[in-house]
Amino acid sequence: MLGDLALRAVVTQEAVEVSDTELEAEIERLAERLEQKVAKVRRDLERRGVLETVRSELARGKALEFLIEHATVVDEEGNVIDLTIPEVLPTAAVQGDDNGSDEDLSSEDESTEEGAEE
């Protein structure tokens, strides 16, 4: 409940909005999950008066994404931890290192080929 309140505050503070297109996409996802037609799901949501609740849930989801994107992770001492995922593997990991691992790969390939011929 406290988390929900915090997310609502972020929605307000950051003016997070959900477009009609995003709402429609969520209705389509719901319809697919429920194996029902989109028009029927939309009509049911409108009839029950929960269409704006769905919009609000989407806004809170966007607020959570905002918080994650702008969060700074620190360890126990307060030092920033870099959680960036490298886009490219280091060259040594891709090409093998200088201790003969390329030869090891070649001999593995040869043994695999021999096994396939038998």
C-alpha positions in Angstrom: 0.0 0.0 0.0 2.8 2.4 0.8 4.5 1.5 -2.5 1.3 2.3 -4.3 1.1 5.7 -2.6 4.8 6.4 -3.6 4.1 5.4 -7.2 1.1 7.7 -7.3 3.2 10.5 -6.0 5.8 9.9 -8.8 2.9 9.8 -11.4 1.8 13.3 -10.1 5.3 14.7 -9.7 6.6 13.6 -13.1 3.2 14.2 -14.8 3.2 10.6 -16.1 0.4 10.1 -18.6 -1.0 7.1 -20.4 -2.1 7.7 -24.0 -5.2 6.3 -25.5 -3.0 4.2 -27.7 -1.2 2.7 -24.7 -4.6 2.0 -23.0 -5.9 0.3 -26.2 -2.7 -1.8 -26.4 -3.3 -3.0 -22.8 -6.9 -3.8 -23.6 -5.7 -5.9 -26.5 -3.2 -7.7 -24.3 -6.0 -8.4 -21.8 -8.3 -9.7 -24.6 -5.6 -12.0 -25.9 -4.9 -13.4 -22.4 -8.6 -13.9 -21.8 -9.1 -15.3 -25.3 -11.9 -12.8 -25.9 -12.5 -10.2 -28.5 -11.1 -6.7 -27.9 -14.5 -5.0 -28.2 -16.0 -7.3 -25.6 -13.2 -6.8 -23.1 -13.3 -3.0 -23.6 -17.1 -3.0 -23.2 -16.8 -5.1 -20.0 -14.2 -2.8 -18.5 -16.4 0.2 -19.3 -19.5 -1.4 -17.9 -17.7 -2.3 -14.6 -16.2 1.2 -14.5 -12.6 0.1 -14.3 -11.2 1.5 -17.5 -9.7 4.4 -15.7 -8.3 1.9 -13.1 -6.5 0.1 -16.0 -5.1 3.5 -17.1 -4.0 4.3 -13.6 -2.2 0.9 -13.3 -0.4 1.6 -16.5 0.7 5.0 -15.2 2.0 3.4 -12.0 3.9 0.9 -14.1 5.5 3.8 -16.1 6.3 5.5 -12.8 8.1 2.4 -11.6 10.1 2.3 -14.9 11.0 5.9 -14.3 12.3 5.1 -10.8 14.3 2.2 -12.1 15.9 4.2 -14.9 16.8 7.0 -12.5 17.9 5.0 -9.5 21.4 4.9 -8.2 22.4 1.6 -6.6 24.9 1.8 -3.7 26.6 -0.7 -1.5 26.5 -0.7 2.4 29.2 2.0 2.5 27.3 4.2 0.0 29.6 3.5 -2.9 27.9 3.6 -6.3 27.6 0.2 -8.0 27.7 0.2 -11.8 25.0 -2.1 -13.1 25.6 -1.3 -16.7 25.5 -4.4 -18.9 28.4 -4.3 -21.4 27.2 -4.2 -25.0 30.2 -6.0 -26.4 32.1 -8.9 -24.9 35.8 -8.2 -24.4 37.9 -9.3 -27.5 39.8 -12.0 -25.5 36.5 -13.7 -24.6 35.3 -13.7 -28.2 38.6 -14.6 -29.9 40.1 -16.8 -27.1 43.1 -15.7 -25.1 46.8 -16.2 -25.7 47.2 -19.4 -23.7 46.3 -21.7 -26.6 42.6 -21.8 -26.2 42.2 -21.5 -30.0 44.0 -24.8 -30.4 41.8 -26.4 -27.7 38.8 -25.3 -29.7 40.3 -26.8 -32.9 41.0 -30.1 -31.3 37.4 -30.2 -29.9 36.1 -29.6 -33.4 38.2 -32.4 -34.9 37.1 -34.9 -32.2 33.4 -33.9 -32.9 33.9 -34.4 -36.6 35.5 -37.8 -36.0 32.6 -38.9 -33.8 30.1 -37.8 -36.4 31.9 -39.9 -39.1 31.7 -43.1 -37.0 
